[in-house]
Amino acid sequence: MKRLFSAFCVASAILMTTPSALAAEPAAVYTQHCASCHGADRLGGTGPALLPENLERLRKPEALKVIANSRAASQMPAFGDKLSAADIQVVADFIYTRPASVPAWGLNEIRATRIEHYKAGSLPDKPAFKADLLNLFVVVETGDHHATLLDGDTFEPIHRFQTRFALHGGPKFSPDGRYVYFASRDGWISRFDIWNLKTTHEIRAGINTRNLAVSGDGRYVIVGNYLPHTLLILNATDLSPLKLIEARDDNGKSSRVSAVYDAAPRKSFIAALKDIKEVWEIPYTDDHEPIYPGLVHDFRLAESLADKQLFPIRSIPLENYLDDFYFDQSYTHLMGASREGGKGQVINLDARRKIADLDLPGMPHLGSGITWTYQGRPVMATPNLKSGVISIIDMKTWQVIKRIDTLGPGFFMRSHENTPYAWTDNFMSPAKDTLTIIDKRSLEIVRNLTPEPGKTAAHVEFTRDGRYVLVSIWEMDGALIVYDAATFKEVKRIPMSRPSGKYNVYNKTTRSAGTSH
Ligand code: DHE
């Protein structure tokens, strides 16, 4: 029956897609020209998923151009000479329309996607190259969907490899720094053995994924999804699924998962929910006795686990939705921005309640925040996606003690324990080719740099010792620029294909106060 239907669709598509001013039937155009790469159900195949959630970052006029002309570094052919303008419009409208029902993505579908390239434990326990294994960088190159492993002492690339389409968010390292886990927006999770330069396992955890976290003990990977509304816990050694959790409250209201983080000192994961006023803490050890008092959900969809107590959900009710957030270094406090922006809240995770409001204008990007000690007190600094300001917050009083005006709204902010300077970009503004450097001792701007006039400069990360700063020239013919962190002089330029984030093994695994965790 299914085959008959497809044959009908293809036949009618052929009849209807001969160049003419009249548009063909949308599903038929899709089936004939797009389904073989993007999947009959639009869930993706060799090409990315084409559902509205997955297309959020591509505006429709841009999509029309991609269909007609293809895009750089893509295997997709141009359809401008095969389809009429009306048909291109019709198929674009089709992919931006939600399907009648949400595609199923339960444990069976997830398990069916798992790929074991190398059995866990089958690769040598000895690095295939010589370098300081803790001063390596993983650099994500979004231009042609690759990642580069970079030696943080010589700044020489060690290995460049293909990744899944459209990685997003921070790749996360195992505690010993040997493995790195990537998440793609289409839900693919990949485990890469840095020592052996090999992808060992892959699995598709969701249809539209936000990010992943690795437990502080290295045993688990957790993935947060927008589509479907789930969290998935995986075995970190082979990415086999352990537990699928539906994100919903006790009234059955379900929610997208905005993000999930590892709170290593608490031995738990913390998940932010976009559509329900709760934040979830999910302990991952079996010694969490007693299971926390108060509201504990158990939306256990996994088949029975040996230990029924694993991964309970401790829900903290909130006054407002939480979107983007940041933790203090002890992971006792969570500072969150609501999705409306303009205001933030501080939640004490032990007291399980809000303890303060934060006076933050615009749309603070708390996820990019950093901390240091200023005049004997812990402070936190956050850039702002909507206004050109860095807010400095006293983490004892939760008051904003200074607003530093920059050249424009920025996205990322970074520092290191061994440098007196904090660096931020002005990525969201006309001044996106500039970087602003702030003295952490005076809270004053000491320099605005323009690494390459007219080219976007963003996302900074320090070497293990804090002596050098790596900056992305975020362009197709981009580069990674290495600066001396003390003199702000350029040291080296390494060509790369639209490099986005870069991640230093030591800074990440030691949870440096100058970087995201
Ligand atoms: Fe990101 C991290 C959410 C748009 C590049 N981004 C994150 C994280 C979240 C997030 C929750 C933390 C993940 C982690 O640590 O595991 N990002 C969002 C959004 O909600 C937003 C605004 C809209 C969206 O489309 O999702 C958004 N992000 C972007 C971009 O437009 C960026 C600049 C380009 C891109 O690749 O899409 C972008 N986000 C990044 C990068 C990180 C990131 C490079 C990792 C930062 C790090 O150093 O850890």
Residues whose N, C-alpha, C, O or C-beta is under 5 A from the ligand:
A	BS01	DHE	L167 H168 G169 G170 N211 L212 S258 A259 G367 S500 G501 S516
